[in-house]
Amino acid sequence: MKTNTIKLFIIGVIVSCYACDDFLDRNSLTDLSTDAFWKTEKDAQKALVAAYSGLRTQVYAAVKAAAGVSMDIEALSDNAGLTSGFQSYNTILKGGINASTGGAINNYWKDSYAGIAACNYFLENAAKVENIVSIDNMNKYKAEALFLRAYYYNELIQLYGAVPLTLKSEYVGSGYEKTPRTSKEEVVKQLLADLDVAIPNLPHTAYMDGHAVRGSAILLKVRILMNNHRYEEAAETAWSLIGDSNNPFELADDYSGIFFGKQENNPEIMFSVMFKAPADYHSLDQMVGSRMSCFPTQDLLEAYEPGDPRIKMTIFQIGDPWIQNPQTGTFQQEGSRAESVIPYTDMAWRKWINPGAYVPTGTYTSDQHIVKMRYADLLLLYAEAMFESGEGTDPRALKALNDVRSRSGVEMPLKEVLTRENIRNERRVELAYEGLRYNDLIRWDIAKDVIPQIPYDKVGTKRRYDGNLWPVPQTQMDIMEGVWTQNPGF
């Protein structure tokens, strides 16, 4: 067995420096599980922070001095194009990928299992401080770790299908080198069981400090159920929060503020990866607002109904006010001081951008929270689940859709009936460039029909779609030679 077999499952994660390329060259949390660690509640909290740190990567959020942000995965959908090599999305969208393509195909696997390892480490060591931590706090900490592990695994099974399910720390001699890939169905069963434990033990409060709350876990459970077409259960789970008289979430009164300017204690945000400059920042404004290497498609623009104000809050079009052009003050190439030229679609992303960030560079400290879950998503999933389970005429389902459409500052005309088309289109325009569209196309099983119709360059060359699953990275297949089989087609 090769010496790098251990990288199949990262054993431990450093509390103080998660974002390291080689976790095994430094003291890991597993190394600290001796007399030097797991002595105080503070130790447990540090280990839990390491589990959250799994989200602080390029594919899950954003990092400083990085070439892109997690939302750029929408370049694989009909919502966006991409001209950079960030995460090899430009290779994936052209088709012809294989197990050695690299980029996101490697990094989603690696980053997810690093996060899972940190969750497992916490869960199997937390008992060491149970005698000094209150029962309520310990149950909450464990629930957070279960939520995070389910979050990582849900991403994995959507992208790769069957994956190795491990619920404990792996180490040399533990037998991990013989671990089979677990069917998606079995992984889903475990995730739902974990979330059923987590939900009642998480605080039933608004999301405020970066720690998952009950609503976060409810929305994750709904996503998992929807991904697996369990619509009745998804509708029931979503309504358990939507219909709760003590529901702490509501639609925000400023759509654009969800992504920049009004994120603190925002009543709509249900989970996010939080940042705070100057010590903790990323490069979103530079990469999205100045380089513009990921940008909207004409197809997305045409999905908006006439007069939808979300267009201006999501997309820059020629002539829109734009700080990067001091000559005209508008979005156009002549006079632009941006790092890159305006994309060939004549559009760029407005969502997430600090409107006052003039020519941000690598030293500019963006600290927008990367929103991973929000209440509008839950409402639209509820409407969809009700429709797909045959309850589309229930007035609660139509109200959920119309609540999103009529939100303050948007105020689009109400729909009179639910249809599959208007539900799906509302998700598209409401949630554009939030990293959800690619998964939506896959779970609806229409990616194979939609994506090949979208061009990837200015001359209109059409994309190629390689299937709903990615190949398992070749580095992992080499390690597990004789144990695993590759996904079909690769």
Secondary structure by P-SEA (a helix, b strand, c coil): ccccccccccccccccccccccccccccccccccccccccaaaaaaaaaaaacccccccccccccccccccccccccccccccccccaaaaaaaccccccccaaaaaaaaaaaaaaaaaaaaaaccccccccccaaaaaaaaaaaaaaaaaaaaaaaacccccccccccccccccccccccccaaaaaaaaaaaaaaaaaaccccccccccccaaaaaaaaaaaaaaacaaaaaaaaaaacccccccccccccccccccccccccccccccccccccccccccccccccccccccccaaaaaacccccccccccccccccccccccccccccccccccccccccccccccccccccccccccccccccccccccaaaaaaaaaaaaaaacccccaaaaaaaaaaaacccccccccccccaaaaaaaaaaaacccccaaaaaaaaccccccccccccccccbbbbbccccccccaaaaaaacccccccccc
